Amino acid sequence: MDAQFIVSSPGRADFLNTHQDYKGLPVVPVAINLRLYIFANLADGGMFNVRSLDLEKYGETSTDSFPIGINEMREGKFFGNYLRGVVNVLVKRGLAGKIRGMDLTIKSDIPIGSGLASSAALEVAFTELLNHVFDLNLTRKDVAEISFAAENEEAGIPCGRLDQYGVAFGGILKIDCRPPYNVEILPFRDLTFAIIDSGIRHSTGDIHPKRQAEINAGLKTLMESVFVPSSLKSKLGYRFDQPRWEDLSEEEIEDYLSILNEPPRKRILFTLKMHRLTMMALKVLRFEEIKKDEVVQVLGESSWRKVQMAPEGEIRHYILGEIMNAQHALLRDLYDVSLPEIERICEAALEAGAYGAKLSGAGMGGSIIALVREREAGEKVIEQCIAAGARCGWVSGIGDGVRVERTTKI
């Protein structure tokens, strides 16, 4: 395709600590090899003219045109809102005078609505394109923050920063989801994943607000109860993103959860248990020592027995797999974002030899991420998952972050 500039960005698999970024807790995404590409040419007239080849192929609205300025969002889940949002953020930051109009063509390998951060890939690629072409001097973190603001504040999608940071930086990251949003690039890169698209479409905007409201209801009850001590209330708050979740333990709060209705109680327990599992996984990914007592305490005796049976050189993979399985169980049982179809696919992945498998993304459809031994094992997992009802799948190593593929001096 003829273009002066080409920028690409990866999909993102939601590896560890799903549904925690909007609570301010650290998350661990992994960039995958599926990528979105934007082909761009400079245009006269100060307009951005956009065409999505993928949406065009599926017969959906696939074009948009908008000026450099503060643009209104169109109704519905319109793809152009993500690009409009980026321009809005840049204009509000005083950068309108540096930007010129462009003709843009989008081609993506990342399936839309599959839990693989297709919207973040679009925002990040577009932000980096403008950054590169017009010398905006944005850091990788700036690109992620602008992309987040485009989706969260401008398009009104109640997302956290997981997707935008994972796509911008690439690799495997620990992202601190409270200011100043530090990023740790994790050294363990010897991982292969089978990414399985369930074929069931979902929307983050339909799921996140409900779970956030349920947590808020539980926190309100705890904060207003005369039975909850002030020492515990000092760690809580009235909004899902206010508690010091990382400083809370199940032991100190469990006696008070009985005063909550079932949904809020489950959502709060989920948050604490999920975070604890992720803290162990981070030790694995940093090559830190993992002791038997810790594995037993967090994962249970049966998981420890599996780890003991691991071949030499695969112990850390086995522990990560067990953590993934435990996190998926929490997503199913305490966050209620799985489906029978998803359960069948996860079971098929494990029966085919995956170390572990879990939902990637908001849930109620989307994709499953399975940790596998190598490419051949991943292909076997995908085959079995398709037989169990999945649409398709890909074997992926760890992908690079957003990058410029082609450039022309202007």
Beta strands, then each sheet from edge to edge (+ up, - down):
strand 1: 5-16
strand 2: 28-42
strand 3: 47-52
strand 4: 63-67
strand 5: 102-108
strand 6: 173-175
strand 7: 183-185
strand 8: 192-197
strand 9: 356-360
strand 10: 367-372
strand 11: 392-396
strand 12: 403-406
sheet 1: 4+ 3- 5- 2+ 1- 12+
sheet 2: 6+ 7-
sheet 3: 9+ 10- 8+ 11-
end
